[in-house]
Amino acid sequence: MATLLLGAALLVAQLQLVPSRPGAPWAEPGPQELVWKAATLQDQALEGAAPNGSARQLPQTIIIGVRKGGTRALLEMLSLHPDVAAAENEVHFFDWEEHYSQGLGWYLSQMPLSAPHQLTVEKTPAYFTSPKVPERVHGMNPALRLLLILRDPSERVLSDYTQVLYNHVQKHKPYPSIEEFLVRDGRLNVDYKALNRSLYHVHMRNWLRFFPLHRIHIVDGDRLIRDPFPEIQRVERFLKLSPQINASNFYFNKTKGFYCLRDSGRDRCLHESKGRAHPQVDPKLLHKLHEYFHEPNKKFFELVGRTFDWH
């Protein structure tokens, strides 16, 4: 009897380590608490699964970035695999306080219905450059497999500017030239946010504080554009998916100038907002941009133990 009472007391003590705080705002939890909540929510979701076994699952894989690195193309290509269920929109759970404060229950509600054997994937490119996100993601699930797609940093800066420029053009609003952002007092403007997003070694160090390198697969975004199939094969292997995506799933669209997808006889291309032409930049300024990223790129190569064909 004494043994039974001691066991009950220990169980109560363990439960009290992870309070549920019913009705209270979702305060910043500790890592152990967040893992417990994630497991509990997932169990509850699976218990309430539809008769065919489909239910919402917290993601086992997240595409963490980078902005204008090719995250949408990567997600669309990965969605060709029958064992992948992808969230349609960028969720911004871990980087937007108004979403994060709503808790894991809200996050789970944003996920697609998936079968028990399927891998749930979400992508939010801003995660890579958001300082708080790595710890929060690790707190939910330290065993996550992360996908990071990167492009030549200089090209990524130009794409970043181009996206914002077109957003303004569509709204008939004026927008400064890229030179006005890149140059200040005759020098490269290192405070320009688009430049900071391309300092990959800075953001990667933050992620490596919480996730070992073997948990982060880096997709070469430039190669994905030129020859997508080999890059997707590497992603399949990293995610331990059976090889279901084939070379026949890709075809080069001469009109658009990039690869499109062929799935069960249906052809589809990325939205017209993808693959826009960059603005013309003075060659001297472009050279300054390449020089600026030379040392940061070297640091990134050393950090991840591989090189990329960047300027």
DOVO-68643 format. One record per residue: residue number from 1; residue in one letter; y, x, z of N, C-alpha, C in turn. Coordinates in steps of 0.1 Angstrom, whole numbers, plus 5000, padded with zeros to 4 digits. Layout:
BEGIN
{node NUM,"A",{Y,X,Z},{Y,X,Z},{Y,X,Z}}
...
This chain:
BEGIN
{node 1,"M",{4988,5008,5000},{5000,5000,5000},{5013,5009,5000}}
{node 2,"A",{5012,5019,5008},{5023,5028,5009},{5026,5035,4996}}
{node 3,"T",{5015,5039,4989},{5016,5045,4975},{5023,5035,4966}}
{node 4,"L",{5019,5022,4966},{5025,5012,4957},{5040,5010,4960}}
{node 5,"L",{5044,5010,4973},{5058,5009,4976},{5066,5021,4971}}
{node 6,"L",{5060,5033,4973},{5067,5045,4969},{5069,5045,4953}}
{node 7,"G",{5059,5040,4946},{5060,5039,4931},{5071,5030,4927}}
{node 8,"A",{5071,5018,4934},{5082,5008,4931},{5096,5014,4933}}
{node 9,"A",{5097,5021,4945},{5110,5027,4948},{5115,5037,4938}}
{node 10,"L",{5105,5045,4933},{5109,5055,4923},{5113,5048,4910}}
{node 11,"L",{5106,5037,4906},{5109,5030,4894},{5123,5024,4894}}
{node 12,"V",{5127,5018,4906},{5140,5013,4908},{5151,5024,4907}}
{node 13,"A",{5148,5035,4913},{5157,5047,4912},{5159,5051,4898}}
{node 14,"Q",{5148,5052,4890},{5150,5056,4876},{5158,5047,4868}}
{node 15,"L",{5156,5034,4870},{5164,5024,4863},{5179,5024,4866}}
{node 16,"Q",{5182,5028,4879},{5196,5029,4883},{5203,5040,4877}}
{node 17,"L",{5195,5050,4872},{5202,5062,4865},{5208,5057,4852}}
{node 18,"V",{5204,5046,4847},{5209,5041,4834},{5214,5027,4835}}
{node 19,"P",{5226,5025,4842},{5230,5011,4844},{5234,5004,4831}}
{node 20,"S",{5232,4991,4831},{5234,4983,4818},{5249,4979,4817}}
{node 21,"R",{5255,4978,4829},{5269,4973,4829},{5272,4961,4821}}
{node 22,"P",{5265,4950,4825},{5266,4938,4817},{5281,4932,4818}}
{node 23,"G",{5286,4928,4806},{5299,4922,4805},{5310,4932,4806}}
{node 24,"A",{5308,4945,4808},{5319,4954,4809},{5321,4960,4795}}
{node 25,"P",{5333,4965,4793},{5336,4972,4780},{5326,4984,4779}}
{node 26,"W",{5323,4987,4767},{5313,4998,4764},{5319,5011,4766}}
{node 27,"A",{5319,5017,4779},{5325,5029,4782},{5317,5041,4775}}
{node 28,"E",{5323,5052,4775},{5317,5064,4769},{5304,5068,4777}}
{node 29,"P",{5292,5066,4772},{5280,5068,4780},{5276,5083,4780}}
{node 30,"G",{5268,5087,4789},{5262,5100,4789},{5251,5100,4779}}
{node 31,"P",{5246,5113,4774},{5236,5114,4764},{5223,5107,4768}}
{node 32,"Q",{5218,5108,4781},{5206,5102,4785},{5207,5087,4784}}
{node 33,"E",{5218,5082,4788},{5220,5067,4788},{5220,5062,4774}}
{node 34,"L",{5227,5069,4765},{5228,5064,4751},{5214,5064,4744}}
{node 35,"V",{5206,5074,4747},{5192,5075,4741},{5184,5063,4747}}
{node 36,"W",{5185,5060,4760},{5178,5049,4766},{5182,5036,4759}}
{node 37,"K",{5195,5034,4758},{5200,5022,4752},{5196,5020,4737}}
{node 38,"A",{5196,5031,4730},{5191,5031,4716},{5176,5026,4715}}
{node 39,"A",{5168,5032,4724},{5154,5029,4724},{5152,5014,4728}}
{node 40,"T",{5159,5009,4738},{5158,4996,4742},{5162,4986,4731}}
{node 41,"L",{5173,4988,4725},{5178,4980,4714},{5168,4979,4703}}
{node 42,"Q",{5163,4991,4699},{5153,4992,4688},{5141,4984,4691}}
{node 43,"D",{5136,4985,4704},{5124,4977,4708},{5127,4962,4707}}
{node 44,"Q",{5139,4958,4711},{5142,4944,4711},{5143,4939,4696}}
{node 45,"A",{5149,4947,4688},{5150,4943,4674},{5136,4942,4667}}
{node 46,"L",{5127,4951,4670},{5114,4950,4664},{5106,4938,4670}}
{node 47,"E",{5108,4935,4682},{5101,4923,4688},{5106,4911,4681}}
{node 48,"G",{5118,4910,4677},{5124,4898,4670},{5122,4899,4655}}
{node 49,"A",{5113,4908,4650},{5112,4909,4635},{5107,4897,4629}}
{node 50,"A",{5111,4895,4616},{5107,4884,4608},{5092,4884,4606}}
{node 51,"P",{5086,4873,4602},{5071,4872,4600},{5066,4883,4590}}
{node 52,"N",{5074,4888,4581},{5070,4898,4572},{5071,4912,4577}}
{node 53,"G",{5076,4913,4590},{5078,4926,4597},{5091,4932,4595}}
{node 54,"S",{5100,4926,4587},{5113,4932,4585},{5122,4930,4597}}
{node 55,"A",{5130,4940,4600},{5139,4940,4611},{5150,4950,4609}}
{node 56,"R",{5161,4949,4616},{5171,4960,4616},{5167,4971,4624}}
{node 57,"Q",{5169,4983,4619},{5166,4995,4627},{5178,5005,4627}}
{node 58,"L",{5180,5011,4639},{5190,5022,4639},{5186,5033,4629}}
{node 59,"P",{5196,5039,4623},{5192,5049,4612},{5184,5060,4617}}
{node 60,"Q",{5175,5065,4609},{5167,5077,4612},{5174,5089,4605}}
{node 61,"T",{5182,5085,4595},{5189,5095,4587},{5204,5091,4585}}
{node 62,"I",{5213,5100,4586},{5227,5097,4584},{5233,5108,4574}}
{node 63,"I",{5240,5103,4564},{5247,5112,4555},{5261,5113,4561}}
{node 64,"I",{5263,5125,4567},{5275,5128,4575},{5287,5132,4567}}
{node 65,"G",{5286,5135,4555},{5298,5139,4547},{5293,5148,4535}}
{node 66,"V",{5303,5154,4529},{5317,5154,4533},{5325,5145,4523}}
{node 67,"R",{5337,5141,4528},{5345,5132,4519},{5347,5138,4506}}
{node 68,"K",{5345,5131,4495},{5346,5135,4481},{5337,5146,4478}}
{node 69,"G",{5325,5146,4485},{5315,5156,4482},{5304,5151,4473}}
{node 70,"G",{5304,5137,4472},{5293,5131,4464},{5284,5123,4472}}
{node 71,"T",{5289,5118,4484},{5281,5110,4493},{5276,5097,4487}}
{node 72,"R",{5284,5090,4479},{5280,5077,4473},{5269,5080,4463}}
{node 73,"A",{5271,5090,4454},{5260,5094,4445},{5247,5097,4451}}
{node 74,"L",{5248,5104,4462},{5236,5108,4470},{5229,5096,4475}}
{node 75,"L",{5237,5087,4481},{5231,5074,4487},{5224,5066,4476}}
{node 76,"E",{5231,5064,4465},{5226,5056,4454},{5213,5062,4448}}
{node 77,"M",{5213,5075,4447},{5201,5082,4442},{5189,5080,4452}}
{node 78,"L",{5192,5082,4464},{5182,5081,4475},{5177,5067,4476}}
{node 79,"S",{5185,5057,4473},{5181,5043,4473},{5171,5039,4462}}
{node 80,"L",{5169,5048,4453},{5158,5046,4443},{5144,5047,4449}}
{node 81,"H",{5143,5053,4461},{5130,5054,4467},{5127,5041,4474}}
{node 82,"P",{5115,5036,4472},{5111,5024,4478},{5110,5024,4493}}
{node 83,"D",{5109,5036,4499},{5108,5037,4514},{5121,5039,4521}}
{node 84,"V",{5132,5037,4513},{5145,5039,4519},{5153,5025,4519}}
{node 85,"A",{5159,5022,4531},{5167,5010,4532},{5181,5016,4536}}
{node 86,"A",{5191,5014,4527},{5204,5020,4529},{5215,5009,4533}}
{node 87,"A",{5223,5013,4543},{5234,5004,4547},{5244,5004,4535}}
{node 88,"E",{5249,4993,4531},{5257,4992,4519},{5271,4998,4520}}
{node 89,"N",{5277,4996,4532},{5291,5001,4534},{5291,5012,4544}}
{node 90,"E",{5302,5020,4543},{5305,5030,4553},{5308,5023,4567}}
{node 91,"V",{5300,5027,4577},{5300,5020,4589},{5311,5025,4599}}
{node 92,"H",{5314,5037,4599},{5324,5043,4607},{5322,5039,4622}}
{node 93,"F",{5310,5040,4626},{5307,5037,4640},{5311,5048,4650}}
{node 94,"F",{5307,5060,4647},{5309,5071,4656},{5323,5077,4656}}
{node 95,"D",{5331,5074,4645},{5344,5080,4644},{5356,5071,4647}}
{node 96,"W",{5353,5058,4646},{5364,5048,4648},{5362,5042,4662}}
{node 97,"E",{5372,5043,4671},{5370,5039,4685},{5368,5024,4686}}
{node 98,"E",{5375,5016,4677},{5373,5002,4677},{5359,4997,4674}}
{node 99,"H",{5352,5005,4667},{5338,5002,4664},{5329,5008,4675}}
{node 100,"Y",{5331,5020,4679},{5323,5027,4689},{5323,5020,4702}}
{node 101,"S",{5335,5014,4705},{5336,5007,4718},{5328,4994,4719}}
{node 102,"Q",{5323,4989,4707},{5315,4977,4706},{5300,4980,4709}}
{node 103,"G",{5296,4993,4710},{5283,4996,4714},{5273,4996,4703}}
{node 104,"L",{5261,5001,4707},{5250,5003,4698},{5245,4989,4692}}
{node 105,"G",{5247,4979,4699},{5243,4966,4694},{5250,4962,4682}}
{node 106,"W",{5263,4965,4682},{5271,4963,4670},{5267,4972,4658}}
{node 107,"Y",{5264,4984,4662},{5260,4994,4652},{5247,4989,4645}}
{node 108,"L",{5237,4985,4653},{5225,4980,4648},{5227,4968,4639}}
{node 109,"S",{5237,4959,4642},{5239,4947,4634},{5244,4951,4620}}
{node 110,"Q",{5249,4963,4618},{5255,4967,4605},{5244,4973,4596}}
{node 111,"M",{5232,4975,4601},{5221,4981,4594},{5214,4970,4585}}
{node 112,"P",{5208,4974,4574},{5201,4965,4566},{5187,4961,4572}}
{node 113,"L",{5182,4950,4568},{5168,4947,4572},{5159,4956,4565}}
{node 114,"S",{5149,4961,4572},{5139,4971,4566},{5125,4968,4571}}
{node 115,"A",{5116,4972,4563},{5102,4971,4567},{5099,4982,4577}}
{node 116,"P",{5088,4981,4585},{5085,4991,4595},{5083,5005,4589}}
{node 117,"H",{5078,5006,4577},{5076,5019,4571},{5088,5025,4564}}
{node 118,"Q",{5099,5018,4563},{5111,5023,4556},{5120,5031,4565}}
{node 119,"L",{5127,5040,4559},{5137,5048,4565},{5150,5042,4564}}
{node 120,"T",{5157,5039,4575},{5171,5034,4574},{5181,5045,4573}}
{node 121,"V",{5190,5044,4563},{5200,5055,4561},{5214,5048,4561}}
{node 122,"E",{5224,5055,4567},{5238,5051,4566},{5246,5063,4562}}
{node 123,"K",{5257,5061,4556},{5266,5072,4552},{5280,5069,4556}}
{node 124,"T",{5286,5078,4563},{5301,5078,4565},{5306,5092,4564}}
{node 125,"P",{5313,5095,4553},{5317,5109,4550},{5326,5115,4561}}
{node 126,"A",{5334,5107,4568},{5343,5112,4578},{5336,5118,4590}}
{node 127,"Y",{5323,5115,4592},{5316,5120,4603},{5317,5135,4604}}
{node 128,"F",{5315,5142,4593},{5314,5157,4593},{5326,5163,4599}}
{node 129,"T",{5338,5158,4596},{5351,5164,4601},{5357,5158,4613}}
{node 130,"S",{5350,5149,4620},{5355,5142,4632},{5349,5150,4644}}
{node 131,"P",{5358,5155,4652},{5353,5164,4664},{5343,5157,4673}}
{node 132,"K",{5345,5144,4676},{5337,5137,4686},{5324,5133,4681}}
{node 133,"V",{5322,5132,4668},{5310,5126,4663},{5297,5133,4665}}
{node 134,"P",{5296,5146,4664},{5283,5153,4666},{5277,5150,4680}}
{node 135,"E",{5284,5150,4690},{5279,5147,4703},{5275,5133,4704}}
{node 136,"R",{5282,5124,4699},{5279,5110,4699},{5266,5107,4691}}
{node 137,"V",{5265,5113,4680},{5253,5110,4672},{5241,5116,4679}}
{node 138,"H",{5242,5128,4685},{5231,5134,4692},{5227,5126,4704}}
{node 139,"G",{5237,5120,4710},{5235,5111,4722},{5226,5099,4718}}
{node 140,"M",{5228,5094,4706},{5220,5082,4702},{5206,5087,4699}}
{node 141,"N",{5204,5098,4691},{5191,5102,4687},{5191,5117,4683}}
{node 142,"P",{5187,5126,4692},{5187,5140,4689},{5177,5144,4679}}
{node 143,"A",{5168,5135,4675},{5158,5138,4665},{5162,5134,4651}}
{node 144,"L",{5174,5129,4649},{5179,5125,4636},{5178,5136,4626}}
{node 145,"R",{5176,5132,4613},{5177,5141,4602},{5190,5138,4595}}
{node 146,"L",{5198,5149,4593},{5212,5147,4588},{5213,5152,4574}}
{node 147,"L",{5220,5145,4565},{5222,5150,4552},{5237,5153,4550}}
{node 148,"L",{5240,5165,4545},{5254,5169,4543},{5255,5174,4528}}
{node 149,"I",{5264,5167,4521},{5266,5171,4507},{5279,5178,4505}}
{node 150,"L",{5279,5190,4499},{5292,5197,4498},{5294,5202,4484}}
{node 151,"R",{5307,5203,4480},{5311,5208,4467},{5320,5220,4469}}
{node 152,"D",{5323,5227,4458},{5333,5237,4458},{5345,5232,4466}}
{node 153,"P",{5349,5239,4476},{5360,5234,4485},{5373,5232,4477}}
{node 154,"S",{5376,5240,4467},{5389,5238,4460},{5388,5225,4451}}
{node 155,"E",{5376,5223,4445},{5374,5211,4437},{5374,5198,4446}}
{node 156,"R",{5369,5200,4458},{5369,5189,4468},{5383,5185,4472}}
{node 157,"V",{5392,5195,4474},{5406,5192,4477},{5413,5184,4466}}
{node 158,"L",{5410,5188,4453},{5416,5181,4442},{5411,5167,4441}}
{node 159,"S",{5398,5165,4444},{5392,5151,4443},{5398,5143,4455}}
{node 160,"D",{5400,5149,4466},{5406,5142,4478},{5420,5137,4474}}
{node 161,"Y",{5428,5146,4468},{5442,5142,4464},{5441,5130,4453}}
{node 162,"T",{5432,5132,4444},{5431,5123,4432},{5427,5109,4437}}
{node 163,"Q",{5418,5108,4447},{5415,5094,4453},{5427,5087,4459}}
{node 164,"V",{5435,5095,4467},{5446,5089,4473},{5457,5085,4463}}
{node 165,"L",{5458,5094,4453},{5468,5092,4442},{5465,5078,4435}}
{node 166,"Y",{5452,5076,4431},{5449,5064,4424},{5450,5052,4433}}
{node 167,"N",{5448,5053,4445},{5450,5042,4455},{5464,5037,4454}}
{node 168,"H",{5473,5047,4454},{5488,5044,4453},{5491,5038,4440}}
{node 169,"V",{5486,5044,4429},{5489,5039,4416},{5485,5024,4414}}
{node 170,"Q",{5473,5021,4419},{5468,5007,4419},{5477,4997,4426}}
{node 171,"K",{5484,5002,4436},{5493,4994,4444},{5507,4995,4439}}
{node 172,"H",{5509,5002,4428},{5522,5004,4422},{5532,5011,4431}}
{node 173,"K",{5526,5021,4439},{5534,5028,4449},{5536,5043,4444}}
{node 174,"P",{5547,5049,4446},{5549,5063,4442},{5541,5072,4451}}
{node 175,"Y",{5537,5083,4446},{5530,5093,4454},{5534,5107,4449}}
{node 176,"P",{5536,5116,4458},{5541,5130,4455},{5530,5137,4446}}
{node 177,"S",{5535,5147,4439},{5525,5156,4431},{5517,5164,4440}}
{node 178,"I",{5506,5169,4435},{5497,5177,4444},{5504,5190,4448}}
{node 179,"E",{5513,5195,4440},{5520,5207,4443},{5529,5205,4456}}
{node 180,"E",{5534,5193,4457},{5542,5190,4469},{5534,5190,4482}}
{node 181,"F",{5521,5188,4481},{5512,5188,4493},{5507,5202,4495}}
{node 182,"L",{5504,5209,4484},{5498,5222,4485},{5508,5234,4489}}
{node 183,"V",{5520,5232,4485},{5530,5243,4487},{5541,5239,4497}}
{node 184,"R",{5544,5247,4506},{5555,5245,4515},{5562,5259,4517}}
{node 185,"D",{5575,5259,4515},{5583,5271,4516},{5577,5283,4508}}
{node 186,"G",{5572,5280,4496},{5567,5290,4487},{5552,5295,4491}}
{node 187,"R",{5547,5289,4501},{5533,5293,4505},{5524,5281,4505}}
{node 188,"L",{5511,5284,4506},{5501,5274,4506},{5502,5266,4520}}
{node 189,"N",{5503,5253,4519},{5505,5245,4531},{5492,5243,4538}}
{node 190,"V",{5489,5251,4548},{5476,5251,4555},{5475,5239,4564}}
{node 191,"D",{5486,5231,4566},{5485,5219,4574},{5481,5207,4566}}
{node 192,"Y",{5480,5209,4553},{5475,5197,4544},{5461,5193,4548}}
{node 193,"K",{5459,5181,4552},{5446,5176,4557},{5435,5179,4548}}
{node 194,"A",{5437,5177,4535},{5427,5179,4525},{5421,5194,4525}}
{node 195,"L",{5430,5203,4528},{5426,5217,4530},{5417,5219,4542}}
{node 196,"N",{5421,5213,4553},{5413,5214,4565},{5399,5208,4564}}
{node 197,"R",{5398,5197,4556},{5385,5191,4554},{5375,5200,4546}}
{node 198,"S",{5381,5210,4539},{5373,5219,4531},{5369,5232,4538}}
{node 199,"L",{5374,5233,4551},{5370,5245,4559},{5356,5242,4565}}
{node 200,"Y",{5346,5243,4557},{5333,5238,4561},{5327,5245,4573}}
{node 201,"H",{5330,5258,4575},{5325,5266,4586},{5330,5260,4599}}
{node 202,"V",{5342,5256,4600},{5348,5250,4612},{5340,5238,4617}}
{node 203,"H",{5338,5229,4607},{5331,5216,4611},{5316,5218,4613}}
{node 204,"M",{5311,5227,4605},{5296,5230,4607},{5293,5236,4621}}
{node 205,"R",{5302,5244,4626},{5299,5250,4639},{5299,5239,4650}}
{node 206,"N",{5307,5229,4648},{5307,5218,4657},{5294,5210,4657}}
{node 207,"W",{5288,5208,4645},{5276,5201,4644},{5264,5210,4649}}
{node 208,"L",{5265,5223,4647},{5254,5232,4652},{5254,5233,4667}}
{node 209,"R",{5264,5229,4674},{5264,5229,4688},{5254,5218,4694}}
{node 210,"F",{5251,5208,4685},{5243,5197,4690},{5230,5196,4682}}
{node 211,"F",{5230,5200,4669},{5218,5199,4661},{5214,5213,4655}}
{node 212,"P",{5201,5216,4656},{5197,5229,4650},{5198,5228,4635}}
{node 213,"L",{5199,5239,4628},{5201,5239,4614},{5190,5233,4606}}
{node 214,"H",{5178,5233,4612},{5166,5227,4604},{5167,5212,4604}}
{node 215,"R",{5176,5206,4612},{5178,5192,4612},{5189,5187,4603}}
{node 216,"I",{5196,5197,4596},{5207,5194,4587},{5203,5199,4573}}
{node 217,"H",{5202,5190,4564},{5199,5195,4550},{5212,5194,4542}}
{node 218,"I",{5215,5206,4536},{5228,5207,4528},{5224,5205,4514}}
{node 219,"V",{5230,5194,4508},{5228,5191,4494},{5239,5198,4486}}
{node 220,"D",{5236,5205,4475},{5246,5211,4467},{5252,5200,4458}}
{node 221,"G",{5264,5196,4461},{5270,5185,4453},{5273,5188,4439}}
{node 222,"D",{5276,5201,4436},{5279,5205,4423},{5267,5205,4414}}
{node 223,"R",{5256,5209,4420},{5243,5208,4413},{5238,5194,4411}}
{node 224,"L",{5241,5186,4421},{5237,5172,4420},{5243,5165,4408}}
{node 225,"I",{5256,5169,4405},{5263,5163,4394},{5257,5168,4381}}
{node 226,"R",{5254,5181,4380},{5249,5187,4368},{5234,5184,4365}}
{node 227,"D",{5226,5184,4375},{5212,5182,4374},{5206,5176,4386}}
{node 228,"P",{5207,5163,4387},{5204,5156,4400},{5189,5156,4405}}
{node 229,"F",{5180,5156,4396},{5166,5155,4400},{5161,5165,4409}}
{node 230,"P",{5163,5178,4407},{5158,5189,4416},{5164,5187,4430}}
{node 231,"E",{5177,5183,4431},{5184,5182,4444},{5177,5170,4452}}
{node 232,"I",{5174,5159,4445},{5169,5148,4451},{5154,5151,4456}}
{node 233,"Q",{5147,5159,4448},{5134,5163,4452},{5134,5170,4466}}
{node 234,"R",{5144,5179,4467},{5146,5186,4480},{5149,5177,4491}}
{node 235,"V",{5157,5166,4488},{5160,5156,4499},{5148,5149,4503}}
{node 236,"E",{5140,5145,4493},{5127,5138,4496},{5118,5146,4505}}
{node 237,"R",{5117,5159,4502},{5109,5168,4511},{5114,5169,4525}}
{node 238,"F",{5128,5171,4526},{5134,5172,4539},{5132,5159,4547}}
{node 239,"L",{5132,5148,4541},{5131,5135,4548},{5116,5131,4550}}
{node 240,"K",{5107,5140,4545},{5093,5137,4546},{5089,5124,4539}}
{node 241,"L",{5095,5121,4528},{5092,5110,4519},{5082,5114,4508}}
{node 242,"S",{5074,5105,4505},{5065,5107,4494},{5073,5109,4481}}
{node 243,"P",{5069,5117,4472},{5076,5120,4459},{5076,5108,4450}}
{node 244,"Q",{5086,5099,4451},{5086,5086,4443},{5097,5086,4432}}
{node 245,"I",{5107,5094,4434},{5118,5095,4425},{5114,5105,4413}}
{node 246,"N",{5116,5100,4401},{5112,5109,4390},{5124,5112,4381}}
{node 247,"A",{5122,5122,4372},{5132,5126,4363},{5137,5115,4354}}
{node 248,"S",{5127,5106,4351},{5130,5094,4342},{5140,5084,4349}}
{node 249,"N",{5143,5086,4362},{5152,5077,4369},{5167,5081,4366}}
{node 250,"F",{5169,5092,4359},{5182,5097,4356},{5184,5099,4341}}
{node 251,"Y",{5196,5095,4336},{5199,5097,4322},{5214,5100,4322}}
{node 252,"F",{5218,5109,4312},{5232,5114,4311},{5239,5104,4302}}
{node 253,"N",{5250,5098,4308},{5259,5089,4301},{5270,5097,4294}}
{node 254,"K",{5270,5098,4281},{5280,5106,4274},{5294,5100,4275}}
{node 255,"T",{5295,5087,4276},{5308,5081,4277},{5314,5084,4290}}
{node 256,"K",{5307,5083,4301},{5312,5086,4315},{5313,5101,4318}}
{node 257,"G",{5303,5108,4312},{5303,5123,4314},{5295,5127,4326}}
{node 258,"F",{5287,5118,4332},{5279,5122,4343},{5266,5114,4343}}
{node 259,"Y",{5256,5117,4351},{5243,5111,4352},{5244,5097,4358}}
{node 260,"C",{5237,5087,4352},{5235,5074,4357},{5221,5072,4361}}
{node 261,"L",{5218,5060,4367},{5204,5058,4373},{5197,5047,4365}}
{node 262,"R",{5184,5049,4364},{5175,5039,4357},{5165,5035,4367}}
{node 263,"D",{5165,5022,4371},{5156,5018,4382},{5149,5005,4377}}
{node 264,"S",{5135,5006,4375},{5127,4994,4371},{5133,4988,4358}}
{node 265,"G",{5137,4997,4348},{5142,4992,4336},{5157,4988,4336}}
{node 266,"R",{5163,4989,4348},{5177,4985,4349},{5186,4997,4350}}
{node 267,"D",{5196,4998,4342},{5205,5010,4342},{5217,5006,4351}}
{node 268,"R",{5222,5016,4358},{5234,5014,4366},{5241,5028,4368}}
{node 269,"C",{5254,5027,4368},{5262,5039,4370},{5271,5037,4382}}
{node 270,"L",{5276,5048,4387},{5286,5047,4398},{5298,5040,4394}}
{node 271,"H",{5306,5035,4404},{5318,5028,4401},{5328,5037,4393}}
{node 272,"E",{5336,5030,4386},{5346,5037,4377},{5355,5046,4385}}
{node 273,"S",{5356,5044,4398},{5365,5052,4407},{5359,5066,4409}}
{node 274,"K",{5346,5068,4405},{5339,5081,4407},{5341,5089,4394}}
{node 275,"G",{5342,5102,4396},{5343,5111,4384},{5357,5111,4377}}
{node 276,"R",{5367,5107,4384},{5380,5107,4378},{5385,5121,4375}}
{node 277,"A",{5393,5122,4364},{5399,5135,4360},{5409,5139,4371}}
{node 278,"H",{5408,5152,4374},{5418,5158,4384},{5432,5160,4377}}
{node 279,"P",{5442,5160,4385},{5455,5164,4379},{5456,5178,4374}}
{node 280,"Q",{5464,5181,4365},{5466,5195,4360},{5473,5203,4371}}
{node 281,"V",{5468,5214,4374},{5474,5223,4385},{5477,5236,4379}}
{node 282,"D",{5489,5241,4382},{5493,5254,4378},{5482,5265,4381}}
{node 283,"P",{5478,5273,4371},{5467,5283,4373},{5470,5292,4385}}
{node 284,"K",{5482,5296,4387},{5486,5305,4398},{5483,5298,4411}}
{node 285,"L",{5486,5285,4412},{5484,5278,4424},{5469,5276,4427}}
{node 286,"L",{5462,5274,4416},{5447,5272,4417},{5441,5285,4422}}
{node 287,"H",{5446,5296,4417},{5442,5309,4421},{5444,5311,4436}}
{node 288,"K",{5456,5307,4441},{5459,5308,4455},{5449,5300,4463}}
{node 289,"L",{5446,5288,4458},{5436,5279,4465},{5423,5286,4466}}
{node 290,"H",{5418,5292,4455},{5405,5299,4455},{5405,5311,4465}}
{node 291,"E",{5416,5318,4465},{5418,5330,4474},{5417,5325,4489}}
{node 292,"Y",{5424,5314,4492},{5425,5308,4505},{5411,5305,4510}}
{node 293,"F",{5402,5300,4502},{5389,5296,4507},{5378,5307,4506}}
{node 294,"H",{5382,5319,4501},{5372,5330,4500},{5366,5334,4513}}
{node 295,"E",{5374,5337,4523},{5369,5341,4536},{5362,5329,4543}}
{node 296,"P",{5368,5317,4544},{5361,5306,4550},{5347,5303,4544}}
{node 297,"N",{5346,5305,4530},{5333,5303,4524},{5323,5313,4528}}
{node 298,"K",{5327,5326,4529},{5318,5336,4534},{5313,5333,4548}}
{node 299,"K",{5322,5328,4557},{5318,5325,4570},{5308,5313,4570}}
{node 300,"F",{5310,5304,4561},{5300,5293,4560},{5287,5297,4555}}
{node 301,"F",{5287,5306,4545},{5274,5311,4540},{5266,5318,4550}}
{node 302,"E",{5273,5326,4558},{5266,5333,4569},{5261,5324,4580}}
{node 303,"L",{5268,5313,4582},{5264,5303,4592},{5252,5296,4588}}
{node 304,"V",{5250,5293,4576},{5239,5284,4571},{5228,5293,4565}}
{node 305,"G",{5230,5305,4562},{5220,5314,4557},{5217,5312,4542}}
{node 306,"R",{5227,5307,4535},{5225,5305,4520},{5239,5306,4513}}
{node 307,"T",{5239,5308,4501},{5252,5309,4493},{5252,5297,4483}}
{node 308,"F",{5265,5295,4479},{5267,5284,4469},{5276,5290,4458}}
{node 309,"D",{5275,5285,4446},{5282,5290,4434},{5296,5284,4434}}
{node 310,"W",{5304,5288,4444},{5318,5284,4445},{5327,5295,4441}}
{node 311,"H",{5340,5291,4437},{5350,5302,4434},{5352,5311,4445}}
